[in-house]
Amino acid sequence: MRDDLPVWRSLLFVPVTAEKFVRTGADRGADAIILDLEDAVAPSQKAHARTLIESAIPQVARNGADVLVRVNRPWRLLVRDLEAAVIPGVAALMLTKVDSPEHVQACADVVADLEAERGLQPGALKFIALVENAAGFFRIEQIARAHPRIVGLSLGSEDFAADVGMQSEPEGLFYPKQQTIFAARAAGIMPMGFIGSIADFRDQEGFRAIVRRSRRLGFMCASAVHPLQVAVLNEEFSPDPAEVERAERMIATYDAAYAAGLGAVQFEGAMIDVPVVERARAVARRAQALQARLNAPRPPSQRA
Protein backbone atom coordinates (compact mmCIF):
# COMPACT_ATOMS: atom_id res chain seq x y z
CA MET A 1 0.00 0.00 0.00
CA ARG A 2 1.17 3.54 -0.74
CA ASP A 3 2.37 5.53 2.24
CA ASP A 4 0.44 8.71 1.34
CA LEU A 5 -3.04 7.29 1.84
CA PRO A 6 -5.52 8.97 4.19
CA VAL A 7 -6.59 7.14 7.36
CA TRP A 8 -10.34 6.68 6.99
CA ARG A 9 -12.90 4.24 8.34
CA SER A 10 -16.09 6.18 7.65
CA LEU A 11 -17.07 8.88 5.16
CA LEU A 12 -20.46 10.53 5.66
CA PHE A 13 -22.38 12.00 2.73
CA VAL A 14 -23.79 15.44 3.49
CA PRO A 15 -25.87 17.30 0.87
CA VAL A 16 -24.17 20.69 0.72
CA THR A 17 -27.58 22.32 0.22
CA ALA A 18 -29.00 20.86 3.47
CA GLU A 19 -28.11 23.50 6.06
CA LYS A 20 -29.10 21.33 9.03
CA PHE A 21 -26.94 18.42 7.91
CA VAL A 22 -24.00 20.70 7.19
CA ARG A 23 -24.35 22.23 10.64
CA THR A 24 -24.52 18.87 12.46
CA GLY A 25 -22.37 16.68 10.21
CA ALA A 26 -19.19 17.25 12.21
CA ASP A 27 -20.82 15.79 15.32
CA ARG A 28 -21.45 12.35 13.83
CA GLY A 29 -17.93 10.98 14.33
CA ALA A 30 -17.04 10.33 10.68
CA ASP A 31 -13.40 10.45 9.65
CA ALA A 32 -14.40 12.37 6.52
CA ILE A 33 -17.39 14.35 5.32
CA ILE A 34 -18.37 14.21 1.66
CA LEU A 35 -20.07 17.44 0.60
CA ASP A 36 -22.36 16.17 -2.13
CA LEU A 37 -22.98 18.08 -5.35
CA GLU A 38 -24.31 15.06 -7.20
CA ASP A 39 -27.24 12.74 -6.42
CA ALA A 40 -28.40 14.57 -3.27
CA VAL A 41 -28.74 17.89 -5.11
CA ALA A 42 -31.63 18.61 -7.48
CA PRO A 43 -30.64 19.75 -10.99
CA SER A 44 -32.18 23.16 -10.34
CA GLN A 45 -29.96 23.58 -7.28
CA LYS A 46 -26.58 22.58 -8.77
CA ALA A 47 -25.35 26.12 -9.37
CA HIS A 48 -26.42 27.27 -5.91
CA ALA A 49 -24.79 24.21 -4.32
CA ARG A 50 -21.38 25.18 -5.64
CA THR A 51 -21.57 28.52 -3.88
CA LEU A 52 -22.05 26.78 -0.52
CA ILE A 53 -18.87 24.70 -0.45
CA GLU A 54 -16.53 27.32 0.98
CA SER A 55 -18.77 28.20 3.93
CA ALA A 56 -19.56 24.53 4.63
CA ILE A 57 -15.92 23.49 4.99
CA PRO A 58 -15.20 24.96 8.45
CA GLN A 59 -18.53 23.67 9.75
CA VAL A 60 -18.04 20.03 8.77
CA ALA A 61 -14.30 20.05 9.57
CA ARG A 62 -14.50 21.59 13.03
CA ASN A 63 -14.00 18.25 14.83
CA GLY A 64 -11.13 17.13 12.64
CA ALA A 65 -12.89 15.38 9.76
CA ASP A 66 -11.33 15.56 6.31
CA VAL A 67 -13.50 17.31 3.73
CA LEU A 68 -14.29 15.79 0.34
CA VAL A 69 -16.55 16.95 -2.47
CA ARG A 70 -18.51 14.57 -4.69
CA VAL A 71 -18.74 16.06 -8.16
CA ASN A 72 -21.05 15.43 -11.09
CA ARG A 73 -20.12 13.50 -14.24
CA PRO A 74 -21.46 15.38 -17.28
CA TRP A 75 -18.54 17.56 -18.35
CA ARG A 76 -20.51 20.81 -18.39
CA LEU A 77 -21.39 20.27 -14.72
CA LEU A 78 -18.08 18.68 -13.79
CA VAL A 79 -15.89 21.57 -14.93
CA ARG A 80 -18.01 24.01 -12.94
CA ASP A 81 -17.84 21.68 -9.93
CA LEU A 82 -14.05 21.54 -10.15
CA GLU A 83 -13.85 25.32 -10.39
CA ALA A 84 -15.86 25.54 -7.15
CA ALA A 85 -14.27 22.66 -5.25
CA VAL A 86 -10.53 23.16 -5.77
CA ILE A 87 -10.14 25.48 -2.80
CA PRO A 88 -8.32 25.39 0.56
CA GLY A 89 -9.81 22.92 3.01
CA VAL A 90 -10.87 20.29 0.48
CA ALA A 91 -8.76 17.14 0.86
CA ALA A 92 -10.16 15.08 -2.00
CA LEU A 93 -12.70 14.88 -4.78
CA MET A 94 -14.97 11.90 -5.38
CA LEU A 95 -15.13 11.45 -9.14
CA THR A 96 -18.42 9.84 -10.16
CA LYS A 97 -19.30 7.45 -12.98
CA VAL A 98 -15.65 6.94 -13.89
CA ASP A 99 -15.53 4.67 -16.92
CA SER A 100 -12.00 5.23 -18.23
CA PRO A 101 -8.51 6.21 -17.10
CA GLU A 102 -8.68 9.07 -19.59
CA HIS A 103 -11.52 10.62 -17.61
CA VAL A 104 -9.38 10.62 -14.47
CA GLN A 105 -6.42 12.08 -16.32
CA ALA A 106 -8.54 14.88 -17.79
CA CYS A 107 -9.85 15.77 -14.33
CA ALA A 108 -6.29 15.74 -13.00
CA ASP A 109 -5.21 18.18 -15.71
CA VAL A 110 -8.00 20.61 -14.82
CA VAL A 111 -7.26 20.33 -11.10
CA ALA A 112 -3.53 20.92 -11.67
CA ASP A 113 -4.32 24.13 -13.57
CA LEU A 114 -6.62 25.31 -10.78
CA GLU A 115 -4.03 24.52 -8.09
CA ALA A 116 -1.42 26.53 -9.98
CA GLU A 117 -3.76 29.48 -10.52
CA ARG A 118 -4.82 29.56 -6.89
CA GLY A 119 -1.46 29.03 -5.25
CA LEU A 120 -2.40 25.64 -3.81
CA GLN A 121 0.14 22.89 -3.18
CA PRO A 122 0.59 20.94 -6.44
CA GLY A 123 -0.84 17.44 -6.26
CA ALA A 124 -2.24 17.87 -2.74
CA LEU A 125 -5.86 17.34 -3.78
CA LYS A 126 -6.57 13.61 -3.98
CA PHE A 127 -9.18 11.60 -5.90
CA ILE A 128 -11.54 8.76 -5.09
CA ALA A 129 -12.62 6.99 -8.26
CA LEU A 130 -16.22 5.79 -8.16
CA VAL A 131 -17.00 3.19 -10.84
CA GLU A 132 -20.73 2.86 -11.45
CA ASN A 133 -21.32 1.02 -14.71
CA ALA A 134 -20.26 -2.04 -16.67
CA ALA A 135 -18.05 -0.02 -19.02
CA GLY A 136 -16.01 1.26 -16.11
CA PHE A 137 -15.90 -2.11 -14.41
CA PHE A 138 -14.13 -3.74 -17.34
CA ARG A 139 -11.45 -1.02 -17.13
CA ILE A 140 -11.25 -0.90 -13.36
CA GLU A 141 -7.60 -1.97 -13.14
CA GLN A 142 -6.52 0.82 -15.50
CA ILE A 143 -8.72 3.30 -13.64
CA ALA A 144 -7.11 2.38 -10.31
CA ARG A 145 -3.67 3.17 -11.77
CA ALA A 146 -4.78 6.17 -13.84
CA HIS A 147 -3.14 8.92 -11.76
CA PRO A 148 -1.15 9.39 -8.52
CA ARG A 149 -3.95 11.57 -7.14
CA ILE A 150 -6.16 8.50 -6.74
CA VAL A 151 -6.08 7.21 -3.15
CA GLY A 152 -9.28 5.15 -3.13
CA LEU A 153 -11.43 3.05 -5.45
CA SER A 154 -15.09 2.15 -4.99
CA LEU A 155 -17.85 0.43 -6.95
CA GLY A 156 -21.21 2.18 -6.57
CA SER A 157 -23.60 -0.65 -5.69
CA GLU A 158 -26.91 0.95 -6.62
CA ASP A 159 -25.85 2.58 -9.89
CA PHE A 160 -23.84 -0.45 -10.99
CA ALA A 161 -26.71 -2.83 -10.24
CA ALA A 162 -29.12 -0.62 -12.18
CA ASP A 163 -26.72 -0.40 -15.13
CA VAL A 164 -26.36 -4.18 -15.43
CA GLY A 165 -30.02 -4.94 -14.67
CA MET A 166 -29.67 -6.78 -11.37
CA GLN A 167 -30.67 -6.23 -7.76
CA SER A 168 -28.05 -4.72 -5.43
CA GLU A 169 -27.76 -7.94 -3.45
CA PRO A 170 -24.57 -9.55 -2.08
CA GLU A 171 -24.85 -12.54 -4.40
CA GLY A 172 -24.68 -10.42 -7.54
CA LEU A 173 -22.25 -7.84 -6.16
CA PHE A 174 -19.67 -10.30 -4.83
CA TYR A 175 -17.71 -10.72 -8.07
CA PRO A 176 -17.52 -7.03 -9.11
CA LYS A 177 -16.80 -5.91 -5.53
CA GLN A 178 -14.04 -8.49 -5.14
CA GLN A 179 -12.50 -7.33 -8.40
CA THR A 180 -12.59 -3.78 -7.03
CA ILE A 181 -10.56 -4.95 -4.02
CA PHE A 182 -8.02 -6.66 -6.25
CA ALA A 183 -7.67 -3.65 -8.57
CA ALA A 184 -7.21 -1.26 -5.64
CA ARG A 185 -4.70 -3.47 -3.84
CA ALA A 186 -2.70 -3.99 -7.03
CA ALA A 187 -2.50 -0.21 -7.44
CA GLY A 188 -1.55 0.31 -3.78
CA ILE A 189 -4.68 2.34 -2.99
CA MET A 190 -7.63 1.86 -0.62
CA PRO A 191 -10.45 -0.50 -1.57
CA MET A 192 -13.55 1.32 -0.33
CA GLY A 193 -17.06 0.05 0.26
CA PHE A 194 -18.80 -3.15 1.27
CA ILE A 195 -20.67 -5.99 -0.40
CA GLY A 196 -24.30 -5.05 -0.07
CA SER A 197 -26.67 -2.12 -0.43
CA ILE A 198 -26.07 1.17 1.38
CA ALA A 199 -29.72 2.18 1.20
CA ASP A 200 -31.34 0.47 4.23
CA PHE A 201 -29.82 2.31 7.19
CA ARG A 202 -32.44 1.11 9.70
CA ASP A 203 -31.21 -2.49 9.96
CA GLN A 204 -28.16 -1.81 12.08
CA GLU A 205 -27.29 -5.43 12.86
CA GLY A 206 -27.69 -6.45 9.25
CA PHE A 207 -25.48 -3.55 8.23
CA ARG A 208 -22.87 -4.55 10.81
CA ALA A 209 -22.77 -8.09 9.45
CA ILE A 210 -22.28 -6.78 5.91
CA VAL A 211 -19.44 -4.46 6.96
CA ARG A 212 -17.72 -7.11 9.10
CA ARG A 213 -17.73 -9.58 6.22
CA SER A 214 -16.54 -6.92 3.81
CA ARG A 215 -13.59 -6.01 6.01
CA ARG A 216 -12.58 -9.67 6.17
CA LEU A 217 -12.61 -9.70 2.37
CA GLY A 218 -10.23 -6.73 2.17
CA PHE A 219 -12.16 -3.46 2.24
CA MET A 220 -10.62 -0.69 4.38
CA CYS A 221 -13.36 1.93 4.76
CA ALA A 222 -16.75 2.89 3.40
CA SER A 223 -19.19 5.75 2.95
CA ALA A 224 -22.43 6.23 4.87
CA VAL A 225 -25.66 7.80 3.71
CA HIS A 226 -27.02 8.14 7.25
CA PRO A 227 -25.34 9.13 10.54
CA LEU A 228 -26.52 5.87 12.17
CA GLN A 229 -24.10 3.98 9.92
CA VAL A 230 -21.01 5.92 11.02
CA ALA A 231 -20.48 4.26 14.39
CA VAL A 232 -20.77 0.81 12.82
CA LEU A 233 -18.19 1.68 10.15
CA ASN A 234 -15.79 3.11 12.74
CA GLU A 235 -16.06 0.04 14.93
CA GLU A 236 -15.87 -2.59 12.21
CA PHE A 237 -13.06 -0.97 10.22
CA SER A 238 -10.93 -0.53 13.37
CA PRO A 239 -8.73 -3.45 14.47
CA ASP A 240 -10.01 -5.10 17.64
CA PRO A 241 -7.61 -4.51 20.59
CA ALA A 242 -7.26 -8.27 21.07
CA GLU A 243 -6.45 -8.64 17.37
CA VAL A 244 -3.78 -5.95 17.66
CA GLU A 245 -2.23 -7.52 20.76
CA ARG A 246 -2.08 -10.91 19.06
CA ALA A 247 -0.52 -9.36 15.95
CA GLU A 248 2.15 -7.64 18.04
CA ARG A 249 2.97 -10.90 19.86
CA MET A 250 3.21 -12.74 16.56
CA ILE A 251 5.53 -10.12 15.06
CA ALA A 252 7.80 -10.20 18.12
CA THR A 253 7.94 -14.01 18.07
CA TYR A 254 8.70 -14.16 14.36
CA ASP A 255 11.33 -11.41 14.43
CA ALA A 256 13.12 -13.08 17.35
CA ALA A 257 13.15 -16.43 15.58
CA TYR A 258 14.34 -14.83 12.34
CA ALA A 259 17.17 -13.07 14.18
CA ALA A 260 18.18 -16.39 15.69
CA GLY A 261 18.37 -17.97 12.26
CA LEU A 262 15.40 -20.30 12.69
CA GLY A 263 13.61 -21.43 9.57
CA ALA A 264 10.37 -22.64 11.15
CA VAL A 265 8.49 -20.56 13.70
CA GLN A 266 5.82 -21.73 16.11
CA PHE A 267 3.35 -19.28 17.56
CA GLU A 268 0.67 -20.19 20.06
CA GLY A 269 0.33 -23.74 18.81
CA ALA A 270 0.57 -23.06 15.08
CA MET A 271 3.30 -22.68 12.48
CA ILE A 272 3.55 -19.21 10.97
CA ASP A 273 5.27 -17.99 7.82
CA VAL A 274 5.86 -14.75 5.95
CA PRO A 275 2.32 -14.14 4.56
CA VAL A 276 0.76 -14.71 7.99
CA VAL A 277 3.22 -12.35 9.63
CA GLU A 278 2.70 -9.72 6.91
CA ARG A 279 -1.02 -9.74 7.67
CA ALA A 280 -0.15 -9.20 11.33
CA ARG A 281 2.14 -6.29 10.39
CA ALA A 282 -0.71 -4.76 8.37
CA VAL A 283 -3.00 -4.98 11.41
CA ALA A 284 -0.38 -3.31 13.61
CA ARG A 285 0.27 -0.53 11.07
CA ARG A 286 -3.45 0.14 10.71
CA ALA A 287 -3.87 0.37 14.49
CA GLN A 288 -0.93 2.75 14.78
CA ALA A 289 -2.21 4.95 11.96
CA LEU A 290 -5.69 5.16 13.47
CA GLN A 291 -4.29 5.98 16.88
CA ALA A 292 -2.10 8.69 15.38
CA ARG A 293 -5.14 10.19 13.65
CA LEU A 294 -7.17 10.19 16.86
CA ASN A 295 -4.29 11.75 18.81
CA ALA A 296 -3.38 14.36 16.20
CA PRO A 297 -3.71 17.94 17.48
CA ARG A 298 -6.29 20.02 15.68
CA PRO A 299 -5.96 23.65 14.68
CA PRO A 300 -7.96 25.95 16.99
CA SER A 301 -10.58 26.44 14.28
CA GLN A 302 -11.24 22.68 14.21
CA ARG A 303 -11.62 22.03 17.92
CA ALA A 304 -15.05 21.25 19.28
N, C-alpha and C positions, 0 to 999 in steps of 0.2 A: 504494500500500500504506500502511496505517496505520503511524504511527511508534511505536506502543506494543507491537509484536509481539515475542514472544520470539525469540531467535536459536537455532534448533534445526536439526540435521541428522539426528540419530538419537534415538529414544525407545525404551528397552528395557522390555518388560513383565516385571515381577517379581511372582509370586504372593506376596501379603503373608503367607500362611501357610507359605511354604517358607523356613525359617530359613536354610538354606545359601545360597539365592539372594539373600535380603535381605542377608546378611553379605558376599557377594562382588559384588553388583551394581554397587557404586561403582567397582570395578576394571576394568570392561569398556569404559570410554571413552565411554559414551553421554552426550549432552548433557542428557538428561532420563531419569528413571526413572519408570515408571508402576506404582505399587502397585495390583495388580489385586484387586478385590473381586468381579469378575464371572465370566467363563467359567472362569478357572483355579482357582476356589474352589468346592468341593462345596456343595450346598445345606445340608447339615448343619453346615458350617463357617462359614457367612456371619456369624453373630453373633460367633463367636470372632474372625474376621478383622478385624472393625471395631476390636476392642480392641488390635490389633497395630500400627495405623497410627502412633500417636504414637512408639512406640519404634523403629519402622523408619525414620522420617524421618532422624535423624542418621546412621544407618548408610549409607543409600543416597546421602545428600547430602554425605558427607565429602570427596569429591574435586571438589565444585563443581557436581554435576548438579542441575538443577531437579527438584522432586518433584511428581508428578501422582498422582491417584487415579482409577482407572476404577470407576465406580459401576454399580449394577444399574438395570434399567428398571422392573420392576413397582413401583408407587408405595409399597406397604408396605415393600419393601426399600429403595427409593431414599431415602425420607425418613430412614430409620435410617442409611443410608450418608452422607447429607449431614450429619446430626448428628455423625457420627464424623469426617468428613473436613474440615470447615471449622474448621481449627486452624492455629496458626502453623507455618510450614515447608512448607505445601502451596501450590504456585504455581498449580495449575490442576486442574480436574476434567474427565475425559473422560465426557461424557454419551452413553450407549449407546442404540441403537435409537430415535434421534430421528426422529419422523415428522411433526412439526408445529412451527411457531414458537411456538405456545402452550405446548408442553411446555418449551421453553427458557425462556420467560418465567416459567412457574411455578417452575422450578428457581431462576431468578434471584431471585425473590421470597423463597423460603425461605433462600437463601444470604445475601441482604441482611439478613434478620432475625437470622440466626446471627452475622453479622459485627458487627451492632450490639450484640447481647447479650454478645458475647465481647471487645468492645473492639478488634476488628480493623479495619484500614484499609478504609473502604467502597469496594467495587468492585475491590479488589486481586486477588481470586481470579478467575482467568480460566476460560473454558470451551473445550473442543474438542467440536464436534458430530460425532458418528459416526452417519451415515445407513446403515441396514442392511436396508432393505426397499423395495419398489416404491412404497408409499404415501409414504414419506419422500422418495424420489427425485423424485417429481413435485411436491414442494414445496421442493426443495433451495435454490432461490434465496431464498425467504422465510426458510428456516431460517438461511441464511448471514447474513442481515441482522436476525435476530430480536432480538439484544441486544448492547450494546457489550462485554459480557464475552467474547463469542466471539472467539477469536484464530486458530482453525484449523478446517478442515472436511475430513472424510475420509469415503470410502465404504468400508464393510467388505466386502471382496471375498467372503469365504466365506459370510457370512450373507446378503448380497445375492444371490449366485448361488443359494443354496439357496431363498431366498424366491421367485425368479422361475423356478426349475426349470432352470437351466443349469449347466454346468461353469464353475469359476472360471478360465477361460482368457483370454488377452489378446484374442482375437478378440471374445468376447462382452462383455468388460469395457471395451473401448475407448470406446464411446459414453457409458456412464454415468460412467466416470472422467473423460473429457474434459469432460463437463457439470459435474462437481464442480470441476474447475479453473476453468472459466468463472464459476461461481457464487461461488467463493471470491475470485477476482480482482475481480469486480464489486463485492463487498462490502469489498474492501481487506484481506482476511485471508489466512492461509496455506493454500494447497492442499496437503494432506498425503496421502502414500501413493505407490503406484506401480501400474502396470498389469500385474497378474499375481497369482499366489497367494503368500501369505506362509508357507505351510505347509512347503515343502521347503527346509530350511535347509542341507542337505548339498551341494547343487549351487551352489558359490560363484560359479563363472564365469557360470552361467546367471542367478543372482541379480544379479550385477554388470551383465550386459547389460540386464536388466529395469529396474534402477534408473537406469542411464545413459540409456536411452531415455525413461524417465519424467521425468527432469530436463529433457531437451530439450523435452518436451511442456509443461512448466510447473510440475511439482511442486517443492516446496521442501524437504521433509523427509519422513521416514516412520518408522513404528514397526517394531521387531524383536521376534520371539518367541524368538530364540536369540542368545546373545552373539556367535556367529560372524558374524552379519549386521551388527553394529555398525560394524566397521571399514570394510566396504564402503559403508555409508550415509554415514559421515563423509567418506570419500574422494570418492564420487561426487556428494554434495551440497555439496562445497566447490569454489569456482572454481579451475581449474588456474592455477598461477602465470603460465604463458605467456598464458593467456586474460586474466588481470588486467592484465598488462603491455601487451598489445595494446589492451585497453579504455582504459587510461590514456593511451596514445599517441593513440588516436582522439579521445578527449575533448579533449586538449590541441590537436590539429590543428583540430578543429571550432571550439572556442572562440576560437582565434586568428583563424581565417577569419571567424567571425561578428563579432568585434570590428573587423576590418578592413572590414566591410561587404560581404563577398563572398557571393553568392547560391548558388554551386555550390562544393562542397568535394571535393577529391580526397584519398584516403587510401590509400596503399600500392597504387596501381594500380586503385582502384575509386572510384566516386562514392558519397558517403554523405549521408544526410539525417536529419531529426529522429528518426524511429522507430529507425533503426539506432544513432544516438548514444544514445538513451534506453535501449536494451538494454545498451549499454556502460556507461552510468551505473549501471544496476541491478547489473551485475557488480561494478563498483568498490565500490558501497555494501555489497553482500553480503560482499565480501572484507574491508572495513573493519570491519563488524559482527562477523564471525567472529573477526578478529584481536583486537578489543576484548574479546570474550568470553574468548578464550584467555589474554589478558594481565590480565584483571580480578583484583585481589587477593581472596583468600578470607578469610573470618573464621577465626580460629584453630581453631575447632571443625570446619571443613571442609577443613583441610589434611591431605594424606596423611601 
